[in-house]
């Protein structure tokens, strides 16, 4: 459980940093579009990573 929590925390930290940096470096329209790509990518990494960790740890 600790490993899965650590994994989720790292993904959330990476997601937050990515969105913050994106906000500083691109225009508003590009931010809205690219932030959705980052959001869906983070969800995908979480789902795939948690599935892999559950399989690996059991």
PDBQT receptor file of N, H, CA, C and O in Angstrom, charges set to zero:
ATOM      1  N   UNK A   1       0.819  -1.188   0.000  1.00  0.00    +0.000 N 
ATOM      2  CA  UNK A   1       0.000   0.000   0.000  1.00  0.00    +0.000 C 
ATOM      3  C   UNK A   1       0.873   1.266   0.000  1.00  0.00    +0.000 C 
ATOM      4  O   UNK A   1       0.524   2.263  -0.632  1.00  0.00    +0.000 OA
ATOM      5  N   UNK A   2       1.982   1.219   0.695  1.00  0.00    +0.000 N 
ATOM      6  H   UNK A   2       2.265   0.409   1.209  1.00  0.00    +0.000 HD
ATOM      7  CA  UNK A   2       2.881   2.374   0.762  1.00  0.00    +0.000 C 
ATOM      8  C   UNK A   2       3.468   2.670  -0.616  1.00  0.00    +0.000 C 
ATOM      9  O   UNK A   2       3.586   3.830  -1.010  1.00  0.00    +0.000 OA
ATOM     10  N   UNK A   3       3.830   1.629  -1.339  1.00  0.00    +0.000 N 
ATOM     11  H   UNK A   3       3.734   0.686  -1.020  1.00  0.00    +0.000 HD
ATOM     12  CA  UNK A   3       4.419   1.815  -2.666  1.00  0.00    +0.000 C 
ATOM     13  C   UNK A   3       3.398   2.427  -3.617  1.00  0.00    +0.000 C 
ATOM     14  O   UNK A   3       3.741   3.306  -4.407  1.00  0.00    +0.000 OA
ATOM     15  N   UNK A   4       2.163   1.979  -3.549  1.00  0.00    +0.000 N 
ATOM     16  H   UNK A   4       1.885   1.265  -2.907  1.00  0.00    +0.000 HD
ATOM     17  CA  UNK A   4       1.123   2.521  -4.418  1.00  0.00    +0.000 C 
ATOM     18  C   UNK A   4       0.831   3.984  -4.076  1.00  0.00    +0.000 C 
ATOM     19  O   UNK A   4       0.613   4.804  -4.968  1.00  0.00    +0.000 OA
ATOM     20  N   UNK A   5       0.827   4.301  -2.789  1.00  0.00    +0.000 N 
ATOM     21  H   UNK A   5       1.003   3.635  -2.065  1.00  0.00    +0.000 HD
ATOM     22  CA  UNK A   5       0.602   5.679  -2.367  1.00  0.00    +0.000 C 
ATOM     23  C   UNK A   5       1.744   6.579  -2.816  1.00  0.00    +0.000 C 
ATOM     24  O   UNK A   5       1.515   7.699  -3.274  1.00  0.00    +0.000 OA
ATOM     25  N   UNK A   6       2.963   6.094  -2.687  1.00  0.00    +0.000 N 
ATOM     26  H   UNK A   6       3.149   5.185  -2.315  1.00  0.00    +0.000 HD
ATOM     27  CA  UNK A   6       4.131   6.850  -3.136  1.00  0.00    +0.000 C 
ATOM     28  C   UNK A   6       4.071   7.085  -4.646  1.00  0.00    +0.000 C 
ATOM     29  O   UNK A   6       4.372   8.183  -5.116  1.00  0.00    +0.000 OA
ATOM     30  N   UNK A   7       3.687   6.067  -5.398  1.00  0.00    +0.000 N 
ATOM     31  H   UNK A   7       3.443   5.175  -5.016  1.00  0.00    +0.000 HD
ATOM     32  CA  UNK A   7       3.552   6.201  -6.844  1.00  0.00    +0.000 C 
ATOM     33  C   UNK A   7       2.519   7.267  -7.205  1.00  0.00    +0.000 C 
ATOM     34  O   UNK A   7       2.772   8.126  -8.050  1.00  0.00    +0.000 OA
ATOM     35  N   UNK A   8       1.349   7.204  -6.557  1.00  0.00    +0.000 N 
ATOM     36  H   UNK A   8       1.144   6.506  -5.871  1.00  0.00    +0.000 HD
ATOM     37  CA  UNK A   8       0.298   8.188  -6.838  1.00  0.00    +0.000 C 
ATOM     38  C   UNK A   8       0.765   9.593  -6.483  1.00  0.00    +0.000 C 
ATOM     39  O   UNK A   8       0.502  10.535  -7.229  1.00  0.00    +0.000 OA
ATOM     40  N   UNK A   9       1.450   9.747  -5.359  1.00  0.00    +0.000 N 
ATOM     41  H   UNK A   9       1.664   8.981  -4.753  1.00  0.00    +0.000 HD
ATOM     42  CA  UNK A   9       1.952  11.056  -4.954  1.00  0.00    +0.000 C 
ATOM     43  C   UNK A   9       2.933  11.621  -5.969  1.00  0.00    +0.000 C 
ATOM     44  O   UNK A   9       2.885  12.809  -6.288  1.00  0.00    +0.000 OA
ATOM     45  N   UNK A  10       3.811  10.786  -6.470  1.00  0.00    +0.000 N 
ATOM     46  H   UNK A  10       3.850   9.821  -6.211  1.00  0.00    +0.000 HD
ATOM     47  CA  UNK A  10       4.789  11.246  -7.467  1.00  0.00    +0.000 C 
ATOM     48  C   UNK A  10       4.104  11.658  -8.768  1.00  0.00    +0.000 C 
ATOM     49  O   UNK A  10       4.484  12.654  -9.383  1.00  0.00    +0.000 OA
ATOM     50  N   UNK A  11       3.111  10.906  -9.181  1.00  0.00    +0.000 N 
ATOM     51  H   UNK A  11       2.802  10.097  -8.681  1.00  0.00    +0.000 HD
ATOM     52  CA  UNK A  11       2.381  11.270 -10.401  1.00  0.00    +0.000 C 
ATOM     53  C   UNK A  11       1.659  12.597 -10.204  1.00  0.00    +0.000 C 
ATOM     54  O   UNK A  11       1.675  13.446 -11.096  1.00  0.00    +0.000 OA
ATOM     55  N   UNK A  12       1.020  12.790  -9.036  1.00  0.00    +0.000 N 
ATOM     56  H   UNK A  12       1.007  12.100  -8.311  1.00  0.00    +0.000 HD
ATOM     57  CA  UNK A  12       0.313  14.037  -8.774  1.00  0.00    +0.000 C 
ATOM     58  C   UNK A  12       1.272  15.224  -8.700  1.00  0.00    +0.000 C 
ATOM     59  O   UNK A  12       0.943  16.311  -9.177  1.00  0.00    +0.000 OA
ATOM     60  N   UNK A  13       2.441  15.033  -8.114  1.00  0.00    +0.000 N 
ATOM     61  H   UNK A  13       2.708  14.150  -7.727  1.00  0.00    +0.000 HD
ATOM     62  CA  UNK A  13       3.439  16.104  -8.049  1.00  0.00    +0.000 C 
ATOM     63  C   UNK A  13       3.918  16.465  -9.451  1.00  0.00    +0.000 C 
ATOM     64  O   UNK A  13       4.019  17.643  -9.793  1.00  0.00    +0.000 OA
ATOM     65  N   UNK A  14       4.214  15.445 -10.264  1.00  0.00    +0.000 N 
ATOM     66  H   UNK A  14       4.132  14.488  -9.986  1.00  0.00    +0.000 HD
ATOM     67  CA  UNK A  14       4.658  15.693 -11.636  1.00  0.00    +0.000 C 
ATOM     68  C   UNK A  14       3.572  16.408 -12.434  1.00  0.00    +0.000 C 
ATOM     69  O   UNK A  14       3.869  17.309 -13.217  1.00  0.00    +0.000 OA
ATOM     70  N   UNK A  15       2.334  16.015 -12.242  1.00  0.00    +0.000 N 
ATOM     71  H   UNK A  15       2.093  15.282 -11.605  1.00  0.00    +0.000 HD
ATOM     72  CA  UNK A  15       1.210  16.647 -12.934  1.00  0.00    +0.000 C 
ATOM     73  C   UNK A  15       1.108  18.117 -12.534  1.00  0.00    +0.000 C 
ATOM     74  O   UNK A  15       0.984  18.988 -13.394  1.00  0.00    +0.000 OA
ATOM     75  N   UNK A  16       1.159  18.388 -11.255  1.00  0.00    +0.000 N 
ATOM     76  H   UNK A  16       1.260  17.680 -10.556  1.00  0.00    +0.000 HD
ATOM     77  CA  UNK A  16       1.028  19.772 -10.784  1.00  0.00    +0.000 C 
ATOM     78  C   UNK A  16       2.173  20.643 -11.301  1.00  0.00    +0.000 C 
ATOM     79  O   UNK A  16       1.941  21.766 -11.748  1.00  0.00    +0.000 OA
ATOM     80  N   UNK A  17       3.383  20.147 -11.245  1.00  0.00    +0.000 N 
ATOM     81  H   UNK A  17       3.572  19.234 -10.882  1.00  0.00    +0.000 HD
ATOM     82  CA  UNK A  17       4.529  20.916 -11.742  1.00  0.00    +0.000 C 
ATOM     83  C   UNK A  17       4.423  21.160 -13.248  1.00  0.00    +0.000 C 
ATOM     84  O   UNK A  17       4.757  22.241 -13.733  1.00  0.00    +0.000 OA
ATOM     85  N   UNK A  18       3.965  20.167 -13.971  1.00  0.00    +0.000 N 
ATOM     86  H   UNK A  18       3.694  19.288 -13.578  1.00  0.00    +0.000 HD
ATOM     87  CA  UNK A  18       3.811  20.318 -15.417  1.00  0.00    +0.000 C 
ATOM     88  C   UNK A  18       2.798  21.399 -15.759  1.00  0.00    +0.000 C 
ATOM     89  O   UNK A  18       3.041  22.227 -16.638  1.00  0.00    +0.000 OA
ATOM     90  N   UNK A  19       1.672  21.394 -15.075  1.00  0.00    +0.000 N 
ATOM     91  H   UNK A  19       1.475  20.722 -14.361  1.00  0.00    +0.000 HD
ATOM     92  CA  UNK A  19       0.624  22.383 -15.348  1.00  0.00    +0.000 C 
ATOM     93  C   UNK A  19       1.088  23.782 -14.947  1.00  0.00    +0.000 C 
ATOM     94  O   UNK A  19       0.816  24.750 -15.658  1.00  0.00    +0.000 OA
ATOM     95  N   UNK A  20       1.779  23.897 -13.827  1.00  0.00    +0.000 N 
ATOM     96  H   UNK A  20       2.000  23.111 -13.250  1.00  0.00    +0.000 HD
ATOM     97  CA  UNK A  20       2.283  25.208 -13.388  1.00  0.00    +0.000 C 
ATOM     98  C   UNK A  20       3.283  25.760 -14.402  1.00  0.00    +0.000 C 
ATOM     99  O   UNK A  20       3.192  26.924 -14.792  1.00  0.00    +0.000 OA
ATOM    100  N   UNK A  21       4.225  24.943 -14.824  1.00  0.00    +0.000 N 
ATOM    101  H   UNK A  21       4.300  23.997 -14.507  1.00  0.00    +0.000 HD
ATOM    102  CA  UNK A  21       5.215  25.398 -15.810  1.00  0.00    +0.000 C 
ATOM    103  C   UNK A  21       4.557  25.742 -17.141  1.00  0.00    +0.000 C 
ATOM    104  O   UNK A  21       4.936  26.712 -17.796  1.00  0.00    +0.000 OA
ATOM    105  N   UNK A  22       3.582  24.951 -17.531  1.00  0.00    +0.000 N 
ATOM    106  H   UNK A  22       3.274  24.163 -16.998  1.00  0.00    +0.000 HD
ATOM    107  CA  UNK A  22       2.855  25.226 -18.771  1.00  0.00    +0.000 C 
ATOM    108  C   UNK A  22       2.158  26.578 -18.699  1.00  0.00    +0.000 C 
ATOM    109  O   UNK A  22       2.152  27.326 -19.676  1.00  0.00    +0.000 OA
ATOM    110  N   UNK A  23       1.581  26.891 -17.565  1.00  0.00    +0.000 N 
ATOM    111  H   UNK A  23       1.586  26.283 -16.771  1.00  0.00    +0.000 HD
ATOM    112  CA  UNK A  23       0.876  28.166 -17.396  1.00  0.00    +0.000 C 
ATOM    113  C   UNK A  23       1.810  29.361 -17.567  1.00  0.00    +0.000 C 
ATOM    114  O   UNK A  23       1.400  30.412 -18.060  1.00  0.00    +0.000 OA
ATOM    115  N   UNK A  24       3.056  29.197 -17.161  1.00  0.00    +0.000 N 
ATOM    116  H   UNK A  24       3.390  28.344 -16.760  1.00  0.00    +0.000 HD
ATOM    117  CA  UNK A  24       4.014  30.296 -17.266  1.00  0.00    +0.000 C 
ATOM    118  C   UNK A  24       4.564  30.491 -18.675  1.00  0.00    +0.000 C 
ATOM    119  O   UNK A  24       4.946  31.601 -19.044  1.00  0.00    +0.000 OA
ATOM    120  N   UNK A  25       4.607  29.422 -19.461  1.00  0.00    +0.000 N 
ATOM    121  H   UNK A  25       4.296  28.519 -19.162  1.00  0.00    +0.000 HD
ATOM    122  CA  UNK A  25       5.343  29.491 -20.719  1.00  0.00    +0.000 C 
ATOM    123  C   UNK A  25       4.512  29.503 -21.995  1.00  0.00    +0.000 C 
ATOM    124  O   UNK A  25       5.071  29.690 -23.075  1.00  0.00    +0.000 OA
ATOM    125  N   UNK A  26       3.195  29.311 -21.910  1.00  0.00    +0.000 N 
ATOM    126  H   UNK A  26       2.741  29.160 -21.032  1.00  0.00    +0.000 HD
ATOM    127  CA  UNK A  26       2.387  29.326 -23.122  1.00  0.00    +0.000 C 
ATOM    128  C   UNK A  26       1.210  30.285 -22.960  1.00  0.00    +0.000 C 
ATOM    129  O   UNK A  26       0.875  30.702 -21.851  1.00  0.00    +0.000 OA
ATOM    130  N   UNK A  27       0.593  30.624 -24.087  1.00  0.00    +0.000 N 
ATOM    131  H   UNK A  27       0.865  30.286 -24.987  1.00  0.00    +0.000 HD
ATOM    132  CA  UNK A  27      -0.566  31.510 -24.057  1.00  0.00    +0.000 C 
ATOM    133  C   UNK A  27      -1.783  30.759 -23.532  1.00  0.00    +0.000 C 
ATOM    134  O   UNK A  27      -1.760  29.536 -23.398  1.00  0.00    +0.000 OA
ATOM    135  N   UNK A  28      -2.843  31.500 -23.238  1.00  0.00    +0.000 N 
ATOM    136  H   UNK A  28      -2.862  32.494 -23.347  1.00  0.00    +0.000 HD
ATOM    137  CA  UNK A  28      -4.029  30.944 -22.593  1.00  0.00    +0.000 C 
ATOM    138  C   UNK A  28      -4.687  29.846 -23.413  1.00  0.00    +0.000 C 
ATOM    139  O   UNK A  28      -5.029  28.794 -22.873  1.00  0.00    +0.000 OA
ATOM    140  N   UNK A  29      -4.866  30.073 -24.696  1.00  0.00    +0.000 N 
ATOM    141  H   UNK A  29      -4.588  30.927 -25.134  1.00  0.00    +0.000 HD
ATOM    142  CA  UNK A  29      -5.523  29.068 -25.532  1.00  0.00    +0.000 C 
ATOM    143  C   UNK A  29      -4.717  27.779 -25.587  1.00  0.00    +0.000 C 
ATOM    144  O   UNK A  29      -5.269  26.685 -25.480  1.00  0.00    +0.000 OA
ATOM    145  N   UNK A  30      -3.430  27.916 -25.754  1.00  0.00    +0.000 N 
ATOM    146  H   UNK A  30      -2.981  28.805 -25.841  1.00  0.00    +0.000 HD
ATOM    147  CA  UNK A  30      -2.565  26.736 -25.782  1.00  0.00    +0.000 C 
ATOM    148  C   UNK A  30      -2.566  26.042 -24.430  1.00  0.00    +0.000 C 
ATOM    149  O   UNK A  30      -2.532  24.813 -24.362  1.00  0.00    +0.000 OA
ATOM    150  N   UNK A  31      -2.605  26.815 -23.357  1.00  0.00    +0.000 N 
ATOM    151  H   UNK A  31      -2.633  27.813 -23.412  1.00  0.00    +0.000 HD
ATOM    152  CA  UNK A  31      -2.641  26.227 -22.017  1.00  0.00    +0.000 C 
ATOM    153  C   UNK A  31      -3.882  25.369 -21.816  1.00  0.00    +0.000 C 
ATOM    154  O   UNK A  31      -3.802  24.258 -21.292  1.00  0.00    +0.000 OA
ATOM    155  N   UNK A  32      -5.025  25.892 -22.235  1.00  0.00    +0.000 N 
ATOM    156  H   UNK A  32      -5.090  26.795 -22.660  1.00  0.00    +0.000 HD
ATOM    157  CA  UNK A  32      -6.277  25.145 -22.058  1.00  0.00    +0.000 C 
ATOM    158  C   UNK A  32      -6.210  23.822 -22.811  1.00  0.00    +0.000 C 
ATOM    159  O   UNK A  32      -6.621  22.788 -22.283  1.00  0.00    +0.000 OA
ATOM    160  N   UNK A  33      -5.702  23.845 -24.027  1.00  0.00    +0.000 N 
ATOM    161  H   UNK A  33      -5.368  24.684 -24.455  1.00  0.00    +0.000 HD
ATOM    162  CA  UNK A  33      -5.626  22.620 -24.820  1.00  0.00    +0.000 C 
ATOM    163  C   UNK A  33      -4.575  21.650 -24.285  1.00  0.00    +0.000 C 
ATOM    164  O   UNK A  33      -4.846  20.460 -24.122  1.00  0.00    +0.000 OA
ATOM    165  N   UNK A  34      -3.386  22.159 -24.016  1.00  0.00    +0.000 N 
ATOM    166  H   UNK A  34      -3.165  23.126 -24.149  1.00  0.00    +0.000 HD
ATOM    167  CA  UNK A  34      -2.302  21.285 -23.570  1.00  0.00    +0.000 C 
ATOM    168  C   UNK A  34      -2.506  20.758 -22.157  1.00  0.00    +0.000 C 
ATOM    169  O   UNK A  34      -2.064  19.655 -21.837  1.00  0.00    +0.000 OA
ATOM    170  N   UNK A  35      -3.173  21.538 -21.307  1.00  0.00    +0.000 N 
ATOM    171  H   UNK A  35      -3.532  22.434 -21.567  1.00  0.00    +0.000 HD
ATOM    172  CA  UNK A  35      -3.403  21.056 -19.945  1.00  0.00    +0.000 C 
ATOM    173  C   UNK A  35      -4.323  19.840 -19.943  1.00  0.00    +0.000 C 
ATOM    174  O   UNK A  35      -4.193  18.962 -19.089  1.00  0.00    +0.000 OA
ATOM    175  N   UNK A  36      -5.245  19.786 -20.889  1.00  0.00    +0.000 N 
ATOM    176  H   UNK A  36      -5.350  20.498 -21.583  1.00  0.00    +0.000 HD
ATOM    177  CA  UNK A  36      -6.108  18.597 -20.996  1.00  0.00    +0.000 C 
ATOM    178  C   UNK A  36      -5.304  17.370 -21.405  1.00  0.00    +0.000 C 
ATOM    179  O   UNK A  36      -5.561  16.267 -20.922  1.00  0.00    +0.000 OA
ATOM    180  N   UNK A  37      -4.338  17.556 -22.286  1.00  0.00    +0.000 N 
ATOM    181  H   UNK A  37      -4.129  18.452 -22.678  1.00  0.00    +0.000 HD
ATOM    182  CA  UNK A  37      -3.463  16.448 -22.673  1.00  0.00    +0.000 C 
ATOM    183  C   UNK A  37      -2.683  15.965 -21.453  1.00  0.00    +0.000 C 
ATOM    184  O   UNK A  37      -2.554  14.760 -21.238  1.00  0.00    +0.000 OA
ATOM    185  N   UNK A  38      -2.171  16.883 -20.666  1.00  0.00    +0.000 N 
ATOM    186  H   UNK A  38      -2.276  17.862 -20.841  1.00  0.00    +0.000 HD
ATOM    187  CA  UNK A  38      -1.437  16.522 -19.453  1.00  0.00    +0.000 C 
ATOM    188  C   UNK A  38      -2.359  15.825 -18.463  1.00  0.00    +0.000 C 
ATOM    189  O   UNK A  38      -1.962  14.842 -17.838  1.00  0.00    +0.000 OA
ATOM    190  N   UNK A  39      -3.586  16.322 -18.313  1.00  0.00    +0.000 N 
ATOM    191  H   UNK A  39      -3.908  17.120 -18.821  1.00  0.00    +0.000 HD
ATOM    192  CA  UNK A  39      -4.550  15.705 -17.391  1.00  0.00    +0.000 C 
ATOM    193  C   UNK A  39      -4.833  14.254 -17.778  1.00  0.00    +0.000 C 
ATOM    194  O   UNK A  39      -4.756  13.354 -16.941  1.00  0.00    +0.000 OA
ATOM    195  N   UNK A  40      -5.160  14.036 -19.052  1.00  0.00    +0.000 N 
ATOM    196  H   UNK A  40      -5.222  14.766 -19.731  1.00  0.00    +0.000 HD
ATOM    197  CA  UNK A  40      -5.484  12.680 -19.497  1.00  0.00    +0.000 C 
ATOM    198  C   UNK A  40      -4.265  11.764 -19.445  1.00  0.00    +0.000 C 
ATOM    199  O   UNK A  40      -4.393  10.570 -19.172  1.00  0.00    +0.000 OA
ATOM    200  N   UNK A  41      -3.094  12.315 -19.705  1.00  0.00    +0.000 N 
ATOM    201  H   UNK A  41      -2.989  13.284 -19.927  1.00  0.00    +0.000 HD
ATOM    202  CA  UNK A  41      -1.871  11.517 -19.604  1.00  0.00    +0.000 C 
ATOM    203  C   UNK A  41      -1.621  11.084 -18.168  1.00  0.00    +0.000 C 
ATOM    204  O   UNK A  41      -1.232   9.943 -17.920  1.00  0.00    +0.000 OA
ATOM    205  N   UNK A  42      -1.840  11.986 -17.229  1.00  0.00    +0.000 N 
ATOM    206  H   UNK A  42      -2.156  12.913 -17.431  1.00  0.00    +0.000 HD
ATOM    207  CA  UNK A  42      -1.641  11.657 -15.814  1.00  0.00    +0.000 C 
ATOM    208  C   UNK A  42      -2.617  10.568 -15.373  1.00  0.00    +0.000 C 
ATOM    209  O   UNK A  42      -2.242   9.650 -14.643  1.00  0.00    +0.000 OA
ATOM    210  N   UNK A  43      -3.858  10.672 -15.816  1.00  0.00    +0.000 N 
ATOM    211  H   UNK A  43      -4.163  11.417 -16.410  1.00  0.00    +0.000 HD
ATOM    212  CA  UNK A  43      -4.846   9.642 -15.471  1.00  0.00    +0.000 C 
ATOM    213  C   UNK A  43      -4.439   8.299 -16.074  1.00  0.00    +0.000 C 
ATOM    214  O   UNK A  43      -4.547   7.262 -15.419  1.00  0.00    +0.000 OA
ATOM    215  N   UNK A  44      -3.978   8.320 -17.306  1.00  0.00    +0.000 N 
ATOM    216  H   UNK A  44      -3.890   9.162 -17.838  1.00  0.00    +0.000 HD
ATOM    217  CA  UNK A  44      -3.526   7.082 -17.949  1.00  0.00    +0.000 C 
ATOM    218  C   UNK A  44      -2.348   6.456 -17.230  1.00  0.00    +0.000 C 
ATOM    219  O   UNK A  44      -2.318   5.244 -17.021  1.00  0.00    +0.000 OA
ATOM    220  N   UNK A  45      -1.378   7.276 -16.849  1.00  0.00    +0.000 N 
ATOM    221  H   UNK A  45      -1.403   8.261 -17.019  1.00  0.00    +0.000 HD
ATOM    222  CA  UNK A  45      -0.217   6.767 -16.117  1.00  0.00    +0.000 C 
ATOM    223  C   UNK A  45      -0.661   6.182 -14.780  1.00  0.00    +0.000 C 
ATOM    224  O   UNK A  45      -0.174   5.130 -14.366  1.00  0.00    +0.000 OA
ATOM    225  N   UNK A  46      -1.589   6.868 -14.104  1.00  0.00    +0.000 N 
ATOM    226  H   UNK A  46      -1.984   7.722 -14.440  1.00  0.00    +0.000 HD
ATOM    227  CA  UNK A  46      -2.088   6.352 -12.828  1.00  0.00    +0.000 C 
ATOM    228  C   UNK A  46      -2.777   5.003 -12.998  1.00  0.00    +0.000 C 
ATOM    229  O   UNK A  46      -2.494   4.064 -12.253  1.00  0.00    +0.000 OA
ATOM    230  N   UNK A  47      -3.663   4.900 -13.954  1.00  0.00    +0.000 N 
ATOM    231  H   UNK A  47      -3.893   5.663 -14.559  1.00  0.00    +0.000 HD
ATOM    232  CA  UNK A  47      -4.410   3.650 -14.147  1.00  0.00    +0.000 C 
ATOM    233  C   UNK A  47      -3.466   2.510 -14.520  1.00  0.00    +0.000 C 
ATOM    234  O   UNK A  47      -3.524   1.432 -13.929  1.00  0.00    +0.000 OA
ATOM    235  N   UNK A  48      -2.611   2.748 -15.487  1.00  0.00    +0.000 N 
ATOM    236  H   UNK A  48      -2.564   3.624 -15.967  1.00  0.00    +0.000 HD
ATOM    237  CA  UNK A  48      -1.683   1.695 -15.922  1.00  0.00    +0.000 C 
ATOM    238  C   UNK A  48      -0.670   1.347 -14.829  1.00  0.00    +0.000 C 
ATOM    239  O   UNK A  48      -0.368   0.176 -14.602  1.00  0.00    +0.000 OA
ATOM    240  N   UNK A  49      -0.154   2.370 -14.162  1.00  0.00    +0.000 N 
ATOM    241  H   UNK A  49      -0.400   3.321 -14.346  1.00  0.00    +0.000 HD
ATOM    242  CA  UNK A  49       0.828   2.136 -13.098  1.00  0.00    +0.000 C 
ATOM    243  C   UNK A  49       0.241   1.392 -11.918  1.00  0.00    +0.000 C 
ATOM    244  O   UNK A  49       0.879   0.489 -11.376  1.00  0.00    +0.000 OA
ATOM    245  N   UNK A  50      -0.962   1.755 -11.514  1.00  0.00    +0.000 N 
ATOM    246  H   UNK A  50      -1.480   2.488 -11.954  1.00  0.00    +0.000 HD
ATOM    247  CA  UNK A  50      -1.594   1.063 -10.390  1.00  0.00    +0.000 C 
ATOM    248  C   UNK A  50      -1.956  -0.370 -10.751  1.00  0.00    +0.000 C 
ATOM    249  O   UNK A  50      -1.833  -1.269  -9.919  1.00  0.00    +0.000 OA
ATOM    250  N   UNK A  51      -2.399  -0.591 -11.981  1.00  0.00    +0.000 N 
ATOM    251  H   UNK A  51      -2.499   0.140 -12.657  1.00  0.00    +0.000 HD
ATOM    252  CA  UNK A  51      -2.686  -1.949 -12.425  1.00  0.00    +0.000 C 
ATOM    253  C   UNK A  51      -1.406  -2.802 -12.422  1.00  0.00    +0.000 C 
ATOM    254  O   UNK A  51      -1.416  -3.954 -11.988  1.00  0.00    +0.000 OA
ATOM    255  N   UNK A  52      -0.330  -2.224 -12.903  1.00  0.00    +0.000 N 
ATOM    256  H   UNK A  52      -0.322  -1.288 -13.255  1.00  0.00    +0.000 HD
ATOM    257  CA  UNK A  52       0.951  -2.934 -12.919  1.00  0.00    +0.000 C 
ATOM    258  C   UNK A  52       1.427  -3.228 -11.489  1.00  0.00    +0.000 C 
ATOM    259  O   UNK A  52       1.868  -4.338 -11.189  1.00  0.00    +0.000 OA
ATOM    260  N   UNK A  53       1.332  -2.223 -10.613  1.00  0.00    +0.000 N 
ATOM    261  H   UNK A  53       0.974  -1.321 -10.856  1.00  0.00    +0.000 HD
ATOM    262  CA  UNK A  53       1.782  -2.429  -9.231  1.00  0.00    +0.000 C 
ATOM    263  C   UNK A  53       0.927  -3.456  -8.500  1.00  0.00    +0.000 C 
ATOM    264  O   UNK A  53       1.451  -4.260  -7.729  1.00  0.00    +0.000 OA
ATOM    265  N   UNK A  54      -0.373  -3.437  -8.731  1.00  0.00    +0.000 N 
ATOM    266  H   UNK A  54      -0.798  -2.784  -9.357  1.00  0.00    +0.000 HD
ATOM    267  CA  UNK A  54      -1.240  -4.448  -8.099  1.00  0.00    +0.000 C 
ATOM    268  C   UNK A  54      -0.864  -5.848  -8.549  1.00  0.00    +0.000 C 
ATOM    269  O   UNK A  54      -0.824  -6.782  -7.749  1.00  0.00    +0.000 OA
ATOM    270  N   UNK A  55      -0.590  -5.982  -9.841  1.00  0.00    +0.000 N 
ATOM    271  H   UNK A  55      -0.623  -5.223 -10.491  1.00  0.00    +0.000 HD
ATOM    272  CA  UNK A  55      -0.223  -7.291 -10.383  1.00  0.00    +0.000 C 
ATOM    273  C   UNK A  55       1.148  -7.721  -9.846  1.00  0.00    +0.000 C 
ATOM    274  O   UNK A  55       1.357  -8.885  -9.504  1.00  0.00    +0.000 OA
ATOM    275  N   UNK A  56       2.057  -6.776  -9.779  1.00  0.00    +0.000 N 
ATOM    276  H   UNK A  56       1.887  -5.831 -10.057  1.00  0.00    +0.000 HD
ATOM    277  CA  UNK A  56       3.432  -7.078  -9.349  1.00  0.00    +0.000 C 
ATOM    278  C   UNK A  56       3.504  -7.394  -7.848  1.00  0.00    +0.000 C 
ATOM    279  O   UNK A  56       4.250  -8.280  -7.430  1.00  0.00    +0.000 OA
ATOM    280  N   UNK A  57       2.725  -6.664  -7.047  1.00  0.00    +0.000 N 
ATOM    281  H   UNK A  57       2.120  -5.945  -7.386  1.00  0.00    +0.000 HD
ATOM    282  CA  UNK A  57       2.811  -6.810  -5.594  1.00  0.00    +0.000 C 
ATOM    283  C   UNK A  57       1.991  -7.968  -5.045  1.00  0.00    +0.000 C 
ATOM    284  O   UNK A  57       2.192  -8.377  -3.902  1.00  0.00    +0.000 OA
ATOM    285  N   UNK A  58       1.075  -8.500  -5.838  1.00  0.00    +0.000 N 
ATOM    286  H   UNK A  58       0.912  -8.168  -6.767  1.00  0.00    +0.000 HD
ATOM    287  CA  UNK A  58       0.260  -9.634  -5.344  1.00  0.00    +0.000 C 
ATOM    288  C   UNK A  58       0.820 -10.950  -5.720  1.00  0.00    +0.000 C 
ATOM    289  O   UNK A  58       0.248 -11.985  -5.378  1.00  0.00    +0.000 OA
TER     290      UNK A  58
